Amino acid sequence: MLLTGGSGSGKTMALLFLLGNLIREYPEIVIYLCDFKRGEEFSFLKGYKHYYGGNDCYKGIMDYYDLFSSIRENEEASWQKKYLLICDEYPALVNYLQMKDKNNKTKLANDVLNAVAEILMAGRGLGVYLWITTQRADSTLFANGARDNFMIICALGRLSKEQKNMLFSGQDIPEGDAYYPGEGLLLADGQNAVCVKYPLIENMKEWESRILEALSRGQDAD
């Protein structure tokens, strides 16, 4: 899934809502989470085994890529569990790595771009999935046209004409663009683009506790 939208569009609330419901539907799923900005919204996960914050996000993505590569070499393992990497504010991470590469003559950003592209293009059939959030889904963030491999694209808030053409090319876009936080457009595989609205989470502390409890149960078995 590609989840995009500007500041205040409700991306994080939508992400937490979707994550909580995903875990309820698939309690055995193994989640990796990269939180480059170390946002308060994900602070409740800092004790979780597969939480990577700040500069550790490079390691998180490469750890997940190693997992993907291992499963690809042993396809039988892919049917035992499902895996998901969530990378919040992905462009900020890529930009940071590109600046670091420039100063240190390394290729960390290319490592991440290529790993993400490979997972997007080959992970689905192996039970290895990827959710990325971004304010803008520029093609430069996804090597070799990998952006076209997202199963689901969700764009929250007001979109520029350029973003609409970029994300929903060839689609009949529903009328209206005065979206409130948590509202926007959704494009899923094989379906037409539709308007979507994610509900507010009334008791965030309880929601977070349920997510963390479910993740903690599964982390010893992965």
C-alpha positions in Angstrom: 0.0 0.0 0.0 1.1 3.5 -0.8 -0.5 6.0 1.7 0.1 9.6 0.7 -1.1 13.0 1.8 0.1 16.4 3.1 0.5 17.4 6.7 -2.8 17.3 8.6 -4.4 15.0 6.0 -4.9 12.2 8.6 -2.2 9.8 7.3 -1.0 8.7 10.7 -4.5 8.1 12.1 -5.5 6.2 9.0 -2.3 4.1 9.3 -3.0 3.2 12.9 -6.6 2.4 12.1 -5.5 0.1 9.3 -2.7 -1.5 11.3 -5.1 -2.3 14.2 -7.6 -3.9 11.9 -5.0 -5.8 10.0 -3.6 -7.4 13.1 -7.1 -8.3 14.2 -7.7 -10.0 10.9 -4.2 -11.7 10.7 -3.0 -12.1 14.3 0.1 -14.1 13.2 1.4 -11.4 10.9 5.0 -10.2 11.6 5.3 -6.4 11.5 8.5 -4.4 10.9 8.1 -0.6 11.5 10.5 2.1 10.4 9.8 5.5 12.0 12.4 7.8 10.7 11.0 10.9 12.3 10.5 9.1 15.7 7.0 10.6 15.8 5.0 10.7 19.0 2.3 8.6 17.3 4.6 5.5 17.3 6.3 6.1 20.6 4.3 3.2 22.1 6.1 0.8 19.9 9.7 1.7 21.0 10.0 -1.5 23.1 8.9 -3.7 20.2 11.5 -6.0 18.7 11.0 -4.8 15.1 10.7 -1.1 15.7 13.4 1.0 14.0 13.6 4.7 14.7 15.7 7.5 13.2 18.9 6.4 11.7 18.2 2.8 12.4 15.6 2.8 9.6 18.3 1.9 7.1 19.0 -1.3 9.1 15.2 -2.0 9.4 14.7 -1.9 5.7 17.8 -4.0 5.0 16.8 -6.5 7.8 13.5 -6.9 6.1 15.1 -7.3 2.7 17.3 -10.1 4.1 14.1 -11.7 5.4 12.5 -11.4 1.9 15.6 -12.8 0.3 15.6 -15.8 2.7 11.9 -16.5 2.0 12.5 -16.2 -1.7 15.2 -18.8 -1.6 12.9 -21.2 0.4 9.4 -20.6 -1.0 7.8 -23.1 1.4 8.5 -20.7 4.2 6.3 -18.0 2.6 3.1 -20.0 3.3 3.8 -20.2 7.0 3.4 -16.5 7.8 2.7 -13.1 6.4 5.2 -10.2 6.8 4.7 -6.5 6.6 7.2 -3.6 6.6 5.7 -0.2 7.4 8.0 2.7 6.5 6.6 6.1 7.7 7.7 9.3 6.0 9.8 7.3 3.5 11.0 10.4 1.5 12.6 11.9 4.5 14.7 8.8 5.0 15.7 8.6 1.4 16.7 12.3 1.4 18.8 11.8 4.6 20.6 8.8 3.1 21.3 10.7 -0.1 22.9 13.5 1.9 24.9 11.0 3.9 26.1 9.3 0.7 27.2 12.6 -0.7 29.3 13.3 2.3 30.7 9.8 2.9 30.8 8.5 -0.7 28.5 5.6 0.3 25.5 4.1 -1.5 23.0 3.7 1.3 20.1 5.4 -0.5 20.6 3.1 -3.5 20.5 0.1 -1.2 17.1 1.2 0.2 15.6 2.2 -3.2 16.7 -1.1 -4.8 15.5 -3.2 -1.8 12.1 -1.5 -1.8 11.7 -1.9 -5.6 12.6 -5.6 -5.4 10.1 -6.2 -2.6 7.4 -4.4 -4.4 7.9 -6.3 -7.6 8.4 -9.8 -6.1 7.2 -9.9 -2.5 3.4 -10.2 -3.0 3.5 -13.9 -4.0 5.7 -14.7 -1.1 3.6 -13.2 1.6 6.0 -10.3 2.1 4.3 -6.9 1.9 5.1 -3.2 2.2 3.3 -0.1 3.4 4.9 3.3 2.7 3.6 6.7 3.7 4.7 9.9 2.0 3.6 13.4 1.5 4.4 13.2 -2.2 4.8 9.9 -4.2 7.4 11.1 -6.7 8.7 8.5 -9.1 12.3 9.2 -8.0 11.5 7.4 -4.7 10.8 4.1 -6.5 13.5 2.6 -8.6 12.7 0.9 -12.0 9.1 1.9 -12.0 8.3 0.0 -8.8 5.6 2.5 -7.8 3.3 0.7 -10.3 3.5 -2.4 -8.2 1.5 -1.1 -5.2 -1.7 -3.1 -4.8 -3.4 -0.2 -3.0 -2.9 3.6 -3.4 -4.6 5.8 -0.9 -4.3 9.6 -1.2 -5.7 11.7 1.7 -6.5 15.4 1.7 -6.4 17.8 -1.2 -4.3 16.6 -4.2 -2.7 18.8 -6.8 -3.5 18.1 -10.5 0.0 16.7 -10.9 -0.5 14.2 -8.0 -3.8 13.1 -9.3 -2.3 12.4 -12.7 0.7 10.7 -11.1 -1.3 8.4 -8.8 -4.7 7.9 -10.6 -3.8 8.1 -14.3 -6.6 6.9 -16.5 -9.1 6.8 -13.6 -12.4 8.6 -13.5 -11.8 10.7 -10.3 -15.0 11.2 -8.1 -16.1 14.8 -8.0 -14.9 17.1 -5.2 -11.6 17.6 -3.5 -12.5 19.4 -0.3 -11.5 16.5 1.9 -11.4 16.6 5.7 -8.7 14.8 7.6 -9.0 11.1 7.0 -10.8 11.5 3.7 -9.5 11.1 0.2 -9.2 8.7 -2.7 -8.6 5.0 -2.8 -7.5 2.8 -5.7 -7.3 -0.9 -5.1 -6.3 -3.6 -7.6 -8.9 -4.3 -10.2 -11.3 -1.6 -8.9 -12.1 2.0 -9.9 -11.0 4.9 -7.7 -13.5 5.7 -5.0 -13.8 8.2 -2.2 -12.7 6.9 1.2 -13.1 8.1 4.8 -11.3 6.6 7.8 -12.9 7.0 11.2 -11.3 8.7 14.1 -10.0 6.4 16.8 -12.0 7.4 19.9 -9.7 5.8 22.5 -6.2 6.0 21.1 -4.5 4.6 24.3 -6.6 1.5 24.2 -6.1 1.1 20.4 -2.3 1.4 20.9 -2.4 -1.1 23.7 -4.2 -3.6 21.6 -1.7 -3.2 18.7 1.3 -3.5 21.0 -0.2 -6.5 22.8 -0.8 -8.3 19.5 2.7 -7.5 18.2 4.4 -8.6 21.4 2.6 -12.0 21.3 3.9 -12.6 17.8 7.5 -11.3 18.1 8.8 -14.3 20.1 7.6 -16.7 17.5 9.0 -15.1 14.3 
